[in-house]
Amino acid sequence: MALVAWPEIVSFHNIRKYAHAHPEILNGQSKVSYRSKNKCHGTNAAIQCHADGRVICQSRTTELINGADNNGFASWVKANEAYWQINMLNENNLRSDLVIFGEWCGSSVQHGVALSQLPNKIFAVFGARSLLVPETFISDPITLSMLVRDIPGTYVLPWYKEIEIDWAASPEDLNKNVETINQWVKEVETNDPWVEATFGIKGIGEGIVFYPSTTSHLGWTAFTNLVFKAKGEAHKNIKTSSPAQIDAAVASSIEAFADMVLTLARLEQGVKATSSDGSLSYDTKSLGKFIGWIGKDIVKETQDELEASDLTWKQVQRTIEDRTRKWFLGMAKGQ
């Protein structure tokens, strides 16, 4: 079975721009109701559960086969494989072909957040997609809880807050939404409410993800087109004045653009994505792969910022690569 990837989730201003350019993604209804969930700071992971009993692990980008483990995720799934096989049953006692998406998080997966204080690792589930009817997407916490009931170390993220956004509204009206979202993110960053309620641990949270919930915006395609995230200051991949913004951030120069996109969060994400075991380790043998990953990630995620800054990737590439190399070698020397 091929990889069934979780989509790359963009920011508020990306959805606004895309909806203006491609209004068809709104299915004739510009007002979109959103329900949100806390964004866990860990590593994206998924489990394919097949009707024939196969259980296949994924990271965000690959199937975890031939010893690939993703911070112990594959080993944990293997140890609990029987639970996943048994629990993937519907009301007719027939196995369901699903991929369960979540965040593998907790002890030693990331650092500096409430979740990192957990004594062990957990799988925090936030969605599921049918392998037989790919447009079917499940985000409701009650349904997800039924799918993963009684599986050790598995939790389901609840709904957090709700908001309605009219993507055809004026910037002035949208600013009211932005101000509300930014206040919510500030509250989560101050103290992660789900982690405190579930584990009794206080500490910083990463941010919030907003899921479209209007009837005309349900299903996998609408979800991938309209879902957006807002991260707290410590976890942004792009330095912006606030978590959610109406328009893309503008850099005044090539150096300023490099400052804006080479955040610690992005750099550390790149290290983990290119290290042999998914850890925050600085092996110089991974330097070339790391530089390449950072470049591809910036090209993928910052087209709006490049355009707003009147820059091209070709113009900024050398500066980005030089600074990325210097940072990595400095970290390798100091570890």
C-alpha positions, -999 to +999 in steps of 0.1 A: +000+000+000+014+034-009+019+062+016-013+081+025+001+115+035-013+140+059-015+173+041+008+202+046-012+227+067-007+264+058-015+297+075-045+320+076-032+343+049-024+314+025-061+303+027-073+338+021-051+343-010-060+308-024-097+313-018-096+346-037-077+330-066-098+298-066-132+305-051-144+270-062-127+255-032-155+272-011-182+252-029-203+282-033-203+292+004-177+317+014-186+315+051-168+286+067-174+273+102-143+260+119-137+238+149-102+238+163-079+213+181-046+220+199-015+214+178+008+189+195+045+194+192+059+160+182+063+142+150+036+135+125+027+098+123+000+075+109-012+039+110-028+021+080-052-006+092-063-030+065-091-054+063-067-083+058-051-076+092-021-056+079-009-027+101+014-003+083+032+026+101+040+059+085+059+090+092+048+122+074+068+113+043+075+076+043+063+041+052+083+029+082+098-003+068+132-020+069+140-008+104+128+028+100+113+038+134+105+076+137+114+081+173+102+047+184+068+050+168+071+018+146+084-002+175+054+009+197+029+001+169+044-033+165+042-040+202+005-031+201-003-045+167-030-068+180-049-039+195-050-020+162-062-051+144-090-058+169-101-022+173-105-015+136-141-030+136-173-013+126-208-020+139-211-050+115-180-066+130-162-061+097-127-047+095-125-011+082-097+000+059-086+033+075-055+053+080-054+069+115-034+102+117-019+116+148+011+131+165+037+108+182+048+130+211+059+131+247+092+122+264+123+129+242+104+134+209+105+172+212+116+196+239+104+228+256+067+221+257+043+207+282+041+174+263+079+169+266+074+166+304+055+133+300+074+103+313+066+083+282+055+087+245+019+089+234+000+088+201-024+118+199-050+111+172-066+139+153-080+124+121-088+093+100-093+087+063-109+058+045-086+038+023-116+025+003-135+058-001-106+084+000-130+114+002-142+101+036-125+121+064-132+117+101-122+144+125-150+141+151-134+132+185-162+109+195-160+088+164-122+087+166-124+076+202-145+047+191-120+037+165-090+036+189-108+026+221-087+007+246-054+010+227-026+016+252-009+050+249-034+064+225-054+096+230-078+116+209-076+154+207-109+171+216-124+201+199-111+233+214-128+265+202-151+274+172-151+304+148-168+313+115-147+330+088-161+346+057-132+343+033-149+369+010-150+395+038-130+427+038-095+428+054-111+450+082-137+423+090-112+395+087-089+413+112-115+406+138-111+369+132-073+373+133-074+391+166-095+364+181-073+336+168-041+353+180-056+356+215-064+319+216-029+310+204-014+332+231-035+314+257-024+280+244+012+290+243+010+302+279-004+269+290-015+239+269-051+233+281-054+197+268-022+186+283-031+201+317-067+186+316-054+151+304-021+147+323-022+174+350+009+190+335+012+228+329+035+242+302+038+258+268+016+246+239+025+248+202-006+263+186-040+255+171-052+238+140-086+248+124-108+222+108-136+232+084-169+219+098-197+235+076-217+208+058-206+222+024-170+220+035-167+184+047-147+156+032-110+152+025-107+176-005-124+205+013-103+197+044-070+199+026-081+231+008-093+250+039-075+237+070-051+262+085-028+265+116-016+292+139+015+287+159+029+304+190+061+325+188+084+297+199+073+273+172+068+294+141+087+284+109+084+320+097+090+350+119+058+371+118+044+398+140+015+375+151+004+338+147-024+346+122-021+374+096-043+388+068-013+390+044+020+374+040+050+388+058+073+411+038+111+411+040+130+443+031+161+424+018+176+390+011+192+390+046+159+400+062+142+371+043+168+347+056+162+360+091+125+355+087+125+319+074+155+304+092+138+301+125+150+277+152+118+257+148+125+251+111+161+243+115+155+218+143+127+202+122+152+198+094+178+182+116+153+156+128+139+150+093+174+142+080+191+125+109+194+087+107+171+081+137+149+112+137+167+127+167+181+161+172+217+151+164+243+169+143+262+143+123+282+162+096+275+133+072+240+146+071+250+181+063+242+180+025+209+163+031+200+188+058+208+218+036+187+203+008+158+197+031+158+233+044+159+246+009+130+225-003+109+233+028+114+270+023+105+268-014+074+248-005+062+270+024+072+305+016+061+313-020+037+339-007+064+356+014+089+356-015+063+371-038+053+397-012+090+406-007+095+409-045+122+381-043+128+348-060+142+316-047+172+320-070+180+353-054+179+341-018+192+305-023+229+311-017+223+332+014+199+305+028+223+277+021+254+295+035+236+304+067+221+270+070+255+253+067+271+277+092+244+270+118+246+232+114+284+231+117+282+254+147+258+231+164+278+200+155+309+216+170+292+225+202+274+192+208 
